[in-house]
Amino acid sequence: MNPPQVPESYYKQLHDLQAVDFVLVELTLYLDTHPDDVAAIQQYNQFAHKRKMMSQEFELEFGPLMPFGHSYSKHPWQWIDTPWPWQV
């Protein structure tokens, strides 16, 4: 069975989300050891907001990113549709 074809924009948006996630992980690790760095906290909050907006845009176009109540589903249930974000 061949996987469904997904548009190039799917991969671009997913790549951009992964880049923002990387920044958030790095800032989290930094802030764990530098909790008083106001500039880093501001940067973390900016990227957290950006990630929220990007994930909402992705989900509107391609479906949910995360299961277990972190993302909404349209009708019919979208989690049976592949590929899932972690499969590409």
C-alpha positions in Angstrom: 0.0 0.0 0.0 1.5 3.4 -1.0 1.4 6.2 1.5 -0.9 9.1 0.5 0.7 12.0 -1.4 1.2 15.1 0.7 1.9 18.5 -0.7 5.4 20.1 -0.4 3.9 22.8 1.9 3.2 20.0 4.4 6.9 19.2 4.7 7.9 22.9 4.7 5.5 23.7 7.6 6.5 20.6 9.5 10.2 21.5 9.1 9.5 25.0 10.3 7.7 23.7 13.4 10.6 21.4 14.2 13.0 24.3 14.0 10.9 26.3 16.4 10.6 23.3 18.7 14.4 23.0 18.7 14.8 26.6 19.7 12.2 26.1 22.5 14.1 23.0 23.8 17.4 24.9 23.8 15.9 27.9 25.6 14.3 25.6 28.2 17.6 24.0 28.9 19.3 27.4 29.2 16.6 28.8 31.4 16.8 25.7 33.7 20.3 27.0 34.6 19.7 30.7 34.1 16.2 31.3 35.5 16.7 35.1 36.0 17.6 35.9 32.4 14.8 38.2 31.4 15.8 38.4 27.7 15.9 34.6 27.4 12.4 34.4 29.0 11.1 36.9 26.6 12.6 35.1 23.7 11.1 31.8 25.0 7.7 33.4 25.2 7.9 34.8 21.7 8.8 31.4 20.3 6.1 29.7 22.3 3.6 32.1 20.9 5.0 31.6 17.4 4.8 27.8 17.8 1.2 28.0 18.9 0.3 30.1 15.8 2.3 27.8 13.5 0.7 24.6 14.8 -2.8 26.1 14.6 -2.1 27.0 10.9 -0.7 23.5 10.2 -3.6 21.7 11.9 -6.2 23.8 10.0 -4.6 22.7 6.7 -3.4 19.2 7.4 -5.0 17.9 10.6 -3.9 17.3 14.1 -0.3 17.2 15.2 -0.6 15.6 18.7 -3.0 13.1 20.1 -4.5 12.8 23.6 -6.3 16.1 23.7 -3.5 18.3 22.6 -5.0 18.8 19.2 -8.6 18.9 18.0 -10.1 16.7 15.3 -12.7 17.4 12.6 -15.4 15.0 11.7 -14.8 12.3 10.8 -12.1 11.3 13.2 -8.8 12.4 11.6 -6.3 10.2 13.5 -6.9 7.3 11.2 -5.6 9.4 8.3 -1.9 8.9 7.5 0.8 10.0 7.2 1.1 11.2 10.8 3.6 14.0 11.4 6.1 11.6 13.0 6.0 9.3 10.0 7.4 11.7 7.4 
